[in-house]
């Protein structure tokens, strides 16, 4: 993951710094639209895989992938607890901050605290310096990538039989790390709208060049006036997101079908998948938070 952002202490950024970081994210978005010619070819193995895989395994795959629909509606089994992440943010803010100002949590950004008890609240987390948010997001990404690598190595032992377990497991871990990143930047994954944003991040990470552009266009209007009215209609397309995510495994998972050798390929594949998903989540959530911070500095919140 490319983390070439400015290095500062846990102090609030200036307007110039925020604008500089926004330009870097926009450059990253443009780079993401430059897909390699083999991306579409990498999706072909699943056409073959569907024919080779026994129906009972395909049914288990469909059941696991169907959790995305339940996640969008209720959070399902993948909904994370925010308290531990808020504690990480509070601890990191204290460590990065210098002097008495750096040791105090910022004031809430809105009228509700959004917390899970004593300590830093979600609304206060939204006002933390970006350096604090980035630090915790990077820590969580590294931790989840290591877990994914170990998981891929384990499920790579049995070839096609354990692949049926691996894909839903990686999907679940992807949803988990995206929720954690959402909390890092002060957003609540318990909100249905935020769960849609999370699935859009998932879609972006696995889409081809055309799909990435479409997702960026949608997310560009996500916090606009008409966004709430569009949420339900976009939720109906979650099956397309799942299919895109599944197909994106392509050649990586095809190699994992080979028993024993799949240990190596599974570890590398899963680690890369989580890193790609986390990078997309971090950059897209980071952009939202920067835009919100910049708007708050303008009179009457004008864009």
C-alpha positions in Angstrom: 0.0 0.0 0.0 1.2 3.4 -0.9 1.2 5.6 2.2 3.1 8.7 1.0 1.3 11.2 3.1 2.8 14.0 5.1 4.4 13.2 8.4 3.1 15.3 11.3 2.4 15.0 14.9 -1.1 14.4 16.3 -2.0 18.1 15.7 -4.9 19.4 13.6 -4.0 20.0 9.9 -4.1 23.4 8.2 -6.4 24.1 5.3 -3.4 24.0 2.9 -2.4 20.5 4.2 -5.9 19.2 3.8 -6.1 20.5 0.2 -2.7 19.0 -0.6 -3.8 15.6 0.7 -7.0 15.9 -1.3 -5.1 16.4 -4.4 -2.9 13.3 -3.7 -6.0 11.2 -3.2 -7.5 12.5 -6.5 -4.2 11.5 -8.2 -4.5 8.1 -6.7 -8.0 7.8 -8.0 -6.8 8.6 -11.5 -4.1 6.0 -11.2 -6.7 3.4 -10.2 -8.5 3.9 -13.5 -5.5 2.7 -15.5 -6.2 -1.0 -15.5 -3.9 -3.5 -17.0 -5.0 -5.3 -20.1 -5.0 -8.7 -18.4 -7.6 -7.7 -15.7 -10.5 -9.1 -17.8 -8.5 -12.2 -18.6 -7.9 -12.8 -14.9 -11.6 -13.3 -14.4 -12.0 -16.1 -16.9 -10.9 -19.0 -14.6 -14.1 -18.8 -12.6 -16.0 -19.8 -15.7 -14.0 -23.0 -15.7 -14.1 -23.2 -11.9 -17.9 -23.2 -12.0 -17.9 -26.2 -14.2 -15.4 -28.1 -12.1 -16.8 -27.3 -8.7 -19.4 -29.7 -7.2 -22.8 -28.3 -6.6 -22.6 -28.7 -2.9 -19.6 -26.5 -2.7 -21.2 -23.9 -5.0 -24.2 -23.8 -2.7 -21.9 -23.1 0.3 -20.2 -20.3 -1.7 -23.6 -18.8 -2.6 -24.6 -19.0 1.1 -21.5 -17.3 2.3 -21.6 -14.6 -0.4 -25.3 -14.0 0.4 -24.2 -12.6 3.7 -23.4 -9.3 1.9 -27.2 -8.8 1.5 -27.8 -9.4 5.2 -24.8 -7.1 6.0 -26.4 -4.3 4.0 -29.7 -4.7 5.7 -28.8 -5.4 9.3 -25.1 -5.7 9.6 -25.4 -9.5 9.8 -22.7 -11.5 11.5 -19.9 -9.2 10.2 -20.9 -6.0 12.2 -17.9 -5.0 14.3 -17.6 -3.5 17.7 -16.4 0.1 17.7 -15.2 0.4 21.3 -11.8 -1.3 20.7 -11.1 0.9 17.7 -12.1 4.1 19.5 -9.7 3.1 22.3 -6.9 2.7 19.7 -7.7 6.1 18.3 -7.6 7.7 21.8 -4.3 6.0 22.7 -2.7 6.9 19.3 -3.9 10.5 19.7 -2.3 10.7 23.1 1.0 9.3 21.8 1.2 11.4 18.7 0.0 14.6 20.4 2.5 17.0 21.8 1.9 18.9 25.0 -1.4 19.2 26.9 -3.4 20.0 23.8 -2.4 16.7 22.2 -3.6 14.7 25.1 -7.2 15.9 25.1 -9.9 14.5 22.8 -11.4 16.9 20.4 -14.9 18.3 20.7 -17.7 16.3 19.1 -18.5 17.1 15.5 -22.2 17.0 15.9 -25.0 16.7 18.5 -24.6 13.0 19.3 -21.7 11.2 20.7 -22.0 7.9 18.9 -19.8 6.2 21.5 -20.0 2.8 23.2 -19.5 4.0 26.8 -16.8 6.0 28.5 -13.8 7.3 26.5 -13.5 8.7 23.0 -16.8 8.9 21.1 -17.3 8.4 17.4 -18.3 12.1 17.0 -15.1 13.1 18.7 -13.1 10.6 16.5 -14.4 12.5 13.5 -12.5 15.6 14.7 -9.2 13.8 15.3 -6.1 14.8 13.2 -5.8 12.8 10.0 -2.4 11.5 11.2 -4.1 9.7 14.0 -6.8 8.2 11.8 -4.2 7.1 9.3 -1.9 5.5 11.9 -4.7 3.4 13.4 -6.1 2.5 9.9 -2.6 1.3 8.9 -2.2 -0.8 12.1 -5.5 -2.5 11.5 -4.7 -3.2 7.9 -1.4 -4.8 8.7 -3.0 -6.9 11.3 -5.9 -8.1 9.1 -3.5 -8.8 6.2 -1.4 -11.1 8.4 -4.6 -12.9 9.5 -5.7 -13.3 5.9 -2.3 -14.7 4.9 -2.5 -17.3 7.6 -6.0 -18.1 6.7 -5.1 -18.5 3.0 -2.2 -20.8 3.9 -4.6 -23.0 6.0 -7.3 -23.2 3.4 -4.8 -23.8 0.6 -4.0 -27.2 2.0 -7.1 -28.9 0.7 -7.4 -27.4 -2.8 -10.9 -27.1 -4.2 -12.7 -28.4 -1.1 -11.2 -25.7 1.2 -11.5 -23.0 -1.5 -15.3 -23.1 -0.8 -14.5 -22.0 2.8 -11.8 -19.5 1.9 -13.8 -17.2 -0.4 -16.6 -16.4 2.0 -14.0 -16.1 4.8 -12.0 -13.5 2.9 -15.2 -11.7 2.0 -16.0 -11.5 5.7 -12.6 -10.3 6.6 -12.8 -7.7 3.9 -16.1 -6.4 5.3 -14.6 -6.4 8.8 -11.5 -4.3 7.9 -13.6 -1.8 5.9 -15.8 -1.3 8.9 -12.8 -0.8 11.1 -11.4 1.8 8.7 -14.8 3.5 8.6 -14.6 4.0 12.4 -11.1 5.2 12.1 -12.3 8.1 10.1 -15.3 8.8 12.3 -18.1 7.0 10.4 -20.6 4.5 11.9 -20.9 1.1 10.1 -24.1 0.5 12.1 -25.7 3.2 9.8 -27.2 1.5 6.7 -25.9 4.3 4.5 -22.3 3.6 5.7 -22.7 -0.1 5.1 -23.6 0.8 1.5 -20.4 2.9 1.3 -18.4 0.0 2.6 -19.8 -2.4 0.0 -19.0 0.3 -2.7 -15.4 0.3 -1.4 -15.4 -3.5 -1.8 -16.8 -3.1 -5.3 -14.2 -0.5 -6.2 -11.3 -2.7 -5.0 -12.4 -5.6 -7.2 -13.8 -3.8 -10.3 -12.2 -3.3 -13.7 -11.4 0.1 -15.1 -15.0 0.8 -16.2 -16.4 -0.3 -12.8 -13.9 1.8 -10.9 -14.9 4.9 -12.7 -18.6 4.2 -12.1 -18.1 3.7 -8.4 -16.0 6.9 -8.1 -18.8 8.8 -9.8 -21.4 7.4 -7.4 -19.3 8.0 -4.3 -18.6 11.6 -5.5 -22.3 12.3 -4.9 -22.6 10.1 -1.8 -22.9 12.9 0.7 -25.0 15.2 -1.5 -28.6 16.3 -0.9 -30.2 13.5 -3.0 -27.9 10.7 -1.6 -30.4 9.3 0.9 -33.0 8.8 -1.8 -30.5 6.8 -3.9 -29.4 4.5 -1.1 -32.2 1.9 -1.3 -32.0 1.7 -5.1 -28.3 1.1 -5.0 -28.6 -1.5 -2.3 -30.7 -3.6 -4.8 -27.5 -4.0 -6.9 -25.5 -5.8 -4.1 -25.5 -9.1 -6.0 -23.6 -7.5 -8.8 -21.0 -6.3 -6.2 -20.7 -9.9 -4.9 -20.2 -11.3 -8.4 -17.6 -8.7 -9.2 -15.8 -9.4 -6.0 -15.9 -13.2 -6.5 -14.7 -13.1 -10.1 -11.8 -10.8 -9.3 -10.1 -13.7 -7.5 -9.4 -15.1 -11.0 -6.1 -16.8 -11.5 -5.0 -16.3 -7.9 -7.6 -18.7 -6.7 -7.2 -21.1 -9.7 -3.6 -21.7 -8.5 -4.9 -22.3 -5.0 -6.9 -25.3 -6.3 -3.7 -27.3 -6.3 -3.4 -29.1 -2.9 -0.4 -28.3 -0.8 1.0 -25.8 -3.4 -2.2 -23.8 -2.6 -0.7 -23.0 0.8 1.7 -20.6 -0.8 -0.7 -19.2 -3.4 -3.5 -18.9 -0.8 -1.4 -16.9 1.6 -0.2 -14.5 -1.0 -3.6 -14.1 -2.6 -5.5 -13.5 0.6 -2.9 -11.0 1.9 -3.0 -9.1 -1.4 -6.8 -9.0 -1.4 -7.1 -7.6 2.1 -4.4 -5.0 1.4 -6.2 -3.9 -1.8 -9.6 -3.7 -0.1 -8.1 -1.8 2.9 -6.3 0.6 0.6 -9.5 1.4 -1.3 -11.4 1.9 2.0 -8.7 4.1 3.5 -8.4 6.4 0.5 -12.1 6.7 -0.1 -13.0 7.3 3.6 -10.0 9.6 4.0 -11.2 11.7 1.1 -14.7 12.0 2.6 -13.2 13.1 5.9 -10.9 15.7 4.3 -13.8 17.1 2.2 -15.9 17.3 5.4 -13.1 19.1 7.2 -12.7 21.6 4.4 -16.4 22.3 4.2 -16.5 23.0 8.0 -13.9 25.7 7.4 -16.1 27.5 4.8 -18.9 29.9 5.7 -22.3 28.2 6.1 -20.7 24.9 4.9 -20.6 26.0 1.3 -18.7 23.7 -1.1 
